[in-house]
Amino acid sequence: MARTRREAVGWSTVLRELEVLRVDDITPGMRRVTLTGERLDGFAVEGGTLPAFRSEGFDDHVKLLVPVEGQERPPLPVQGPDRLEWGGAGGRPVAKDYTPRRYDPGTRELDIDFVRHGHGFAAGWAERVEPGEPAWIVGPTRSLLLPEGQDWMLIAGDETALPAIGRLLDEWRPGDRAQVVVELTDDAHRQELVVPDGVELTWVVGADAWIEAVRSLPWWDGVAFCWVAGETRTIRQVRDYLKNERAVARDCLDVTGYWRR
C-alpha cells in the first residue's frame, strides 16, 4: 500500500531574495507578511536558469532564512544551477518552515502567516520586520497534491495549521466534502475563512476541546482521508483515535507535528 494517496511533485531547490511588501495583523494571534520580488519569476545564475516559484500543495512549506536580531542578513547558501551549497557563506542560517498562505504570480505577492506567540527566531522577525526590508526563502522543494479516491475528508489542526487550512478552503475542489475542526488558544483569534459547499467548519478553544470535538464528529459513510497538523503530542492522540478506533488506512492518514510544547 502506498504511504499516501497524495501524489508528490518535485521542484528545484531555489534561494530567492525578496522584499517585504506589507505587514498586516489578521487577528490578534496571526500576523501576515507579504513578500514580493522579481526572483519569484525564473532567473539566470551561472551555469543555468532557475524556474519560477511553484507551490501546488495546500500544506507546502518554504524555509524562511532569518537574520539574527542586530544583523542585516543571515549567512546564505550559495545557489548553483541545480542545487544549493549550505554553509558556503560562513555558516548555516536559521531556517524555519512556513506554509505559503497565498501566491499571486500576476502581482508577485506571497503571503506567509505567523502565529504571534511572542518567542522564536522567525516569529520575532515577523514582529519587528517592516515594509522595504529584505527576506529570503528556499523552496518549496515539493508539493503534495490533493488526495484521490476518498469520499470525504477530515481536516483538523491548531492555529499553526490555519495557513494550510485556510489555503485549502480557498482552493477547494468542487464536489469534495469535508469536516474541519480548528483549535484556537483564544476565540478572538478566529479568522474569516471561506467555507465552500460541502464543508462543515467547527472552531474550538483549547487542545482538550479540540480532541473531544474530533472524537465527537459524526462519521460519514465511505472512505475518509484525514489530515491532521499541530502540536506533536496533541495530534498523537487524534492519530491514535483515527487509526485504532476508526480504522483509517495508512494511505488515508496524513498527520504532521508542526511544533512541540
C-alpha positions in Angstrom: 0.0 0.0 0.0 1.3 3.5 -0.8 2.1 5.7 2.1 -0.3 8.4 1.0 -3.0 9.0 -1.7 -1.4 12.4 -2.4 0.8 12.5 -5.5 4.2 14.2 -4.9 5.6 16.7 -7.4 9.2 17.8 -7.0 10.6 21.3 -7.7 14.1 22.7 -8.0 15.7 24.0 -4.8 16.0 27.8 -5.2 17.1 30.6 -2.9 15.1 33.7 -3.6 15.9 37.1 -2.2 12.7 39.1 -1.8 11.3 42.2 -0.2 8.7 42.8 2.5 5.7 44.5 0.8 3.2 44.6 3.6 2.7 43.6 7.3 -0.9 43.0 8.5 -2.4 41.6 11.6 -5.1 39.2 10.5 -6.2 38.6 14.1 -4.6 39.4 17.5 -2.9 36.0 17.2 -1.8 35.9 13.5 0.4 38.3 11.5 0.7 38.2 7.7 3.9 39.2 6.0 3.5 39.7 2.2 6.7 39.3 0.2 7.4 40.3 -3.3 10.3 40.4 -5.8 11.5 39.7 -9.3 13.1 36.4 -8.1 9.7 34.9 -7.7 9.9 34.6 -11.5 12.6 32.5 -13.2 16.1 34.0 -13.2 19.6 33.2 -14.5 22.5 32.0 -12.5 26.0 31.0 -13.6 25.6 27.7 -15.4 21.8 27.8 -16.0 18.4 29.2 -15.4 16.2 28.7 -12.3 12.5 28.2 -12.6 9.7 30.5 -11.2 8.2 29.9 -7.8 5.8 27.0 -7.7 3.5 25.8 -4.9 0.7 23.4 -5.7 0.0 21.8 -2.3 -2.1 23.5 0.3 0.4 22.4 3.0 3.6 23.1 1.1 6.4 24.8 3.1 9.1 27.3 2.3 12.2 27.8 4.5 12.4 31.3 5.7 16.0 32.3 6.3 16.1 34.6 9.3 18.8 37.1 10.3 19.7 37.1 13.9 18.5 40.3 15.6 21.0 43.0 15.1 22.3 41.5 11.8 21.3 42.8 8.4 21.3 39.4 6.6 21.8 35.7 7.5 24.6 33.6 6.1 23.1 32.5 2.8 23.6 29.3 0.9 25.4 29.5 -2.5 23.0 29.0 -5.4 24.1 26.8 -8.2 22.1 25.8 -11.4 20.9 22.5 -9.8 21.4 22.7 -6.0 22.3 24.9 -3.0 25.5 24.7 -1.1 24.7 25.2 2.5 27.4 26.7 4.7 29.2 28.2 1.8 29.0 31.8 3.1 30.3 31.2 6.6 27.8 29.1 8.5 24.2 27.9 8.2 21.3 30.4 8.6 18.4 30.0 11.0 15.8 28.4 8.7 12.1 27.9 9.7 9.3 26.2 7.8 6.2 28.1 6.9 3.2 27.5 4.6 2.8 29.8 1.6 -0.7 31.0 2.5 -1.3 32.7 -0.9 0.7 33.3 -4.0 -0.4 35.5 -6.9 2.1 35.2 -9.8 0.5 38.2 -11.6 1.3 40.6 -8.8 4.2 38.6 -7.4 2.7 38.6 -3.9 3.5 35.8 -1.5 1.7 35.8 1.9 3.2 34.0 4.9 1.3 33.9 8.2 3.0 33.8 11.6 1.3 32.8 14.9 2.1 35.6 17.3 3.3 33.6 20.3 6.0 36.0 21.4 9.1 33.9 21.0 11.2 32.2 18.4 13.5 33.5 15.7 11.1 33.7 12.8 8.1 34.9 15.0 10.4 37.6 16.4 11.5 38.6 12.9 7.8 38.9 11.9 7.1 41.1 14.9 9.9 43.6 14.0 10.1 43.5 10.2 8.9 46.5 8.2 8.0 47.0 4.5 11.0 47.5 2.3 13.2 45.1 4.3 14.8 42.1 2.6 13.7 38.5 3.1 15.0 35.2 1.9 13.2 31.9 1.2 14.1 28.5 -0.1 11.5 26.2 -1.7 9.1 24.6 -1.8 11.1 21.6 -3.0 8.0 19.5 -3.5 4.2 19.7 -3.4 1.7 17.0 -2.3 -1.4 17.3 -4.4 -4.9 16.7 -3.1 -5.8 13.1 -2.4 -7.8 11.0 -4.8 -10.3 8.2 -4.3 -11.8 9.2 -0.9 -15.5 10.0 -0.2 -14.8 12.8 2.2 -12.0 14.4 4.2 -11.5 15.2 7.9 -9.2 18.2 8.4 -8.1 19.1 11.9 -5.4 21.5 13.1 -4.4 24.1 15.7 -3.5 27.7 14.9 -0.2 26.8 13.4 -2.2 24.8 10.8 -4.5 27.7 10.0 -2.4 28.9 7.0 -2.7 25.5 5.4 -6.4 25.0 6.3 -7.2 28.5 5.0 -5.4 27.9 1.8 -7.1 24.5 1.3 -10.6 26.2 1.7 -9.6 29.0 -0.7 -8.6 26.5 -3.3 -11.4 24.0 -2.6 -12.1 21.4 -5.3 -15.8 21.5 -6.2 -17.7 18.4 -5.2 -15.4 17.5 -2.3 -16.9 17.1 1.2 -15.1 17.7 4.5 -15.4 18.2 8.2 -12.9 20.7 9.5 -12.0 21.3 13.2 -9.7 24.2 14.2 -8.3 24.7 17.7 -7.6 28.2 18.9 -5.9 29.5 22.1 -8.4 32.3 22.2 -11.7 32.8 20.5 -10.5 36.3 19.4 -8.1 34.5 17.0 -10.9 33.2 14.9 -10.4 34.1 11.2 -12.9 34.8 8.4 -12.4 31.7 6.3 -14.1 30.7 3.1 -16.5 27.8 3.8 -17.3 26.1 0.5 -20.4 24.0 -0.2 -19.8 20.5 1.3 -17.6 21.8 4.2 -18.6 21.9 7.8 -16.3 24.1 10.0 -16.0 23.9 13.7 -14.0 26.2 16.0 -13.0 25.2 19.5 -10.7 26.8 22.2 -8.1 24.6 23.8 -6.4 21.3 23.0 -8.7 19.1 25.1 -11.8 20.6 23.5 -10.2 20.0 20.0 -9.5 16.4 20.7 -13.1 15.9 22.0 -14.6 17.7 19.0 -12.8 15.4 16.6 -13.9 12.3 18.5 -17.5 13.6 18.6 -17.8 14.3 14.8 -20.4 12.2 13.0 -18.5 9.6 11.0 -19.8 9.9 7.4 -20.2 6.9 5.2 -17.4 5.9 2.8 -13.7 6.3 2.8 -12.3 9.2 4.8 -8.9 10.9 4.1 -7.7 12.5 7.3 -5.2 15.4 7.5 -4.1 16.4 11.0 -1.5 19.0 12.0 -0.4 20.9 15.1 1.3 20.3 18.4 3.1 17.0 18.3 1.9 15.4 21.5 -1.7 16.5 21.0 -2.0 15.3 17.4 -0.8 11.8 18.5 -4.0 11.4 20.5 -6.0 12.3 17.4 -3.9 10.0 15.2 -4.4 7.1 17.6 -8.1 7.6 17.7 -8.3 7.7 13.9 -6.0 4.7 13.4 -7.3 2.4 16.2 -10.9 3.4 16.7 -11.9 4.5 13.2 -9.6 2.1 11.3 -8.4 4.8 8.9 -6.0 3.2 6.5 -2.4 4.3 6.4 -2.6 5.9 2.9 -5.6 8.0 4.2 -3.9 9.3 7.3 -1.7 12.3 7.0 -0.5 13.5 10.4 2.2 16.2 10.9 3.7 17.7 14.0 4.3 21.4 13.5 5.7 22.2 16.9 6.2 20.8 20.4 5.3 22.1 23.8 
